[in-house]
């Protein structure tokens, strides 16, 4: 999992990416291709 300042660019890397907020942190997760994971905050 990568820690990034901006997740908007990472969201566009794969069409199944989702931006999700959990416990005050913002995540990019992908159910089909699990290597596209990132966290902010």
C-alpha positions in Angstrom: 0.0 0.0 0.0 1.3 3.4 -1.0 0.8 6.6 1.1 0.2 9.6 -1.2 -0.8 13.2 -1.0 -3.3 13.1 -3.9 -5.4 10.0 -4.6 -7.2 11.5 -7.6 -4.5 10.6 -10.0 -4.3 7.1 -8.6 -8.0 6.6 -9.1 -7.6 6.9 -12.8 -5.0 4.2 -13.2 -7.6 1.4 -13.3 -11.4 1.5 -14.0 -12.3 -0.5 -10.9 -10.6 1.8 -8.4 -12.8 3.3 -5.7 -12.0 6.1 -3.3 -13.3 5.2 0.2 -13.2 7.1 3.5 -12.7 5.0 6.6 -11.8 6.2 10.1 -10.7 9.6 8.9 -8.4 8.2 6.2 -9.0 8.1 2.5 -8.2 4.9 0.6 -8.1 3.8 -3.0 -9.1 0.1 -3.1 -9.6 -2.2 -6.0 -11.5 -5.5 -5.7 -10.3 -7.0 -9.0 -6.7 -5.9 -9.1 -5.4 -5.7 -5.5 -2.1 -4.1 -6.3 -3.8 -0.7 -6.7 -4.0 0.2 -3.1 -3.2 3.6 -1.6 -3.8 5.6 1.6 -4.0 9.3 2.4 -4.0 10.9 5.8 
